Amino acid sequence: MKILVTGGAGYIGSHVVKALLESKKHEIVVIDNLCKGSKKAIDALKTVGEFEFIDMSLEDVLRLEELFKTHKFEAIIHFAAFIEVFESTVKPLKYYLNNTSNAINLITLANKYGVKNFVFSSTAATYGEPDTAQVSETSPQNPINAYGRSKLMTEWVLKDVALANKNFRYAILRYFNVAGASSDGLLGQNYPNATHLIKVATQTISGRRDKMSIFGDDYDTKDGTCIRDYIHIEDLADAHIYALDYIKENDSEIFNVGYGKGYSVKEVIDAAKEVGGDFRVEISDRRDGDPACLIANSDKLRKLTGWSPKRDDIKLIISSALKWEENIKE
Ligand SMILES: NC(=O)c1ccc[n+]([C@@H]2O[C@H](COP(=O)([O-])OP(=O)(O)OC[C@H]3O[C@@H](n4cnc5c(N)ncnc54)[C@H](O)[C@@H]3O)[C@@H](O)[C@H]2O)c1
């Protein structure tokens, strides 16, 4: 298939492009404006296989349309978005413009130019504060921050568009907490100001930070810190290939992507200390917009697509992230 990947220079996008290139089945075009993504990731990907990279923003609708005119895409995998929950609570418009409006522009072009398959990076943040420990795809979606709402609105748009256009199928992938780096050390999380727990812990182990914070230890959880479902980036990347193959042959579908297992922030920090040695941790205030517990029920993804995780091990996830962190050259 000829596939357009938006945000392919970013953390998750680059790992998915790698998996697609390794499959040797597709022709790939990556667009990214490098506002968060890294040219180094693109250069690293060029060692894996051939693809076209275009430094372009989704806002540039005219240029984007030219791309659709000159390439007959059969699928789009849409990663490009802003991703920081806390920032979305203070700069909501930034999130609605990029994560919702720009996504709508892309979906509009996909429909205008007959693109049949659309894989969308959604998030567990669309569930908000679930009533149950595990959430399935049919659990209520009540996001508690602008990030989650900006993604949920895009889900609604995709669903309505697919109802109206029977030739258009989506796979909505609701990721839980993504972490780690590629096993061969080629790719990982690049940006220094990341807010992801495991990234921050490995930055602290490797001396890039002198300490790290636990944001709140008074949540209603077993040790008072937030509980999340951490998935290795390579298992997540594989899920995109399975989901795309599934919608090509079947119908639109929504999939949670996680392991179905929760770790508290303190448990992750303890595991990180076992992997990389001791480091300084302090307790800070809660951040706005952080729900207490988010764990995936990902049975549907396993049953319908045949996906099964290969790296479900918190210490393996942390050690891959640490190996990447220690090899980053400033
Ligand atoms: N990282 C996670 O834990 C997580 C969890 C749930 C969902 N997601 C979703 O996965 C997707 C990818 O996340 P990520 O962690 O790889 O983030 P990232 O910031 O590393 O990647 C996003 C990429 O999109 C690019 N981009 C952003 N806006 C753009 C625009 N207007 N035009 C062109 N390029 C643009 C950035 O430069 C970056 O390379 C996002 O849609 C995010 O909402 C991520």
The ligand as a Tripos MOL2 file, in Angstrom:
@<TRIPOS>MOLECULE
LIG
   44    48     1     0     0
SMALL
NO_CHARGES

@<TRIPOS>ATOM
      1 N1          3.2620    9.1490   23.7930 N.am      1 LIG1
      2 C1          2.2010    8.6230   24.3790 C.2       1 LIG1
      3 O1          2.3010    8.0420   25.4900 O.2       1 LIG1
      4 C2          0.8490    8.7170   23.7300 C.ar      1 LIG1
      5 C3         -0.2570    8.1700   24.3840 C.ar      1 LIG1
      6 C4         -1.5100    8.2310   23.7770 C.ar      1 LIG1
      7 C5         -1.6400    8.7830   22.5130 C.ar      1 LIG1
      8 N2         -0.5590    9.3160   21.8870 N.ar      1 LIG1
      9 C6         -0.7500    9.9070   20.5540 C.3       1 LIG1
     10 O2          0.2330    9.3910   19.6750 O.3       1 LIG1
     11 C7          0.5880   10.3680   18.6880 C.3       1 LIG1
     12 C8          2.0890   10.4790   18.6200 C.3       1 LIG1
     13 O3          2.5910   10.8270   19.9070 O.3       1 LIG1
     14 P1          4.1570   10.8990   20.1880 P.3       1 LIG1
     15 O4          4.3640   10.5090   21.6080 O.co2     1 LIG1
     16 O5          4.9080   10.1950   19.1170 O.co2     1 LIG1
     17 O6          4.3900   12.4690   20.0910 O.3       1 LIG1
     18 P2          5.5580   13.2700   19.3520 P.3       1 LIG1
     19 O7          5.4340   14.6870   19.7670 O.co2     1 LIG1
     20 O8          6.8650   12.5800   19.5390 O.co2     1 LIG1
     21 O9          5.1530   13.1110   17.8290 O.3       1 LIG1
     22 C9          4.2370   13.9460   17.1820 C.3       1 LIG1
     23 C10         4.8790   14.3720   15.8720 C.3       1 LIG1
     24 O10         3.9580   15.1600   15.1490 O.3       1 LIG1
     25 C11         4.6370   16.2920   14.6320 C.3       1 LIG1
     26 N3          3.6270   17.3340   14.4890 N.ar      1 LIG1
     27 C12         2.8660   17.8880   15.4780 C.ar      1 LIG1
     28 N4          2.0190   18.7880   14.9640 N.ar      1 LIG1
     29 C13         2.2420   18.8080   13.6180 C.ar      1 LIG1
     30 C14         1.6820   19.5130   12.5300 C.ar      1 LIG1
     31 N5          0.7040   20.4150   12.7120 N.pl3     1 LIG1
     32 N6          2.1390   19.2840   11.2790 N.ar      1 LIG1
     33 C15         3.1320   18.3730   11.0760 C.ar      1 LIG1
     34 N7          3.7040   17.6680   12.0640 N.ar      1 LIG1
     35 C16         3.2750   17.8860   13.3210 C.ar      1 LIG1
     36 C17         5.7250   16.6110   15.6450 C.3       1 LIG1
     37 O11         6.8170   17.3360   15.1050 O.3       1 LIG1
     38 C18         6.1300   15.2210   16.0890 C.3       1 LIG1
     39 O12         7.1650   14.6960   15.2900 O.3       1 LIG1
     40 C19        -0.1350   11.6590   19.1090 C.3       1 LIG1
     41 O13        -1.2550   11.7970   18.2720 O.3       1 LIG1
     42 C20        -0.5520   11.3990   20.5320 C.3       1 LIG1
     43 O14        -1.7380   12.0760   20.8470 O.3       1 LIG1
     44 C21         0.6840    9.2950   22.4650 C.ar      1 LIG1
@<TRIPOS>BOND
     1     1     2 1
     2     2     3 2
     3     2     4 1
     4     4     5 ar
     5     4    44 ar
     6     5     6 ar
     7     6     7 ar
     8     7     8 ar
     9     8     9 1
    10     8    44 ar
    11     9    10 1
    12     9    42 1
    13    10    11 1
    14    11    12 1
    15    11    40 1
    16    12    13 1
    17    13    14 1
    18    14    15 2
    19    14    16 1
    20    14    17 1
    21    17    18 1
    22    18    19 2
    23    18    20 1
    24    18    21 1
    25    21    22 1
    26    22    23 1
    27    23    24 1
    28    23    38 1
    29    24    25 1
    30    25    26 1
    31    25    36 1
    32    26    27 ar
    33    26    35 ar
    34    27    28 ar
    35    28    29 ar
    36    29    30 ar
    37    29    35 ar
    38    30    31 1
    39    30    32 ar
    40    32    33 ar
    41    33    34 ar
    42    34    35 ar
    43    36    37 1
    44    36    38 1
    45    38    39 1
    46    40    41 1
    47    40    42 1
    48    42    43 1
@<TRIPOS>SUBSTRUCTURE
     1 LIG1         1 GROUP 0 **** ****
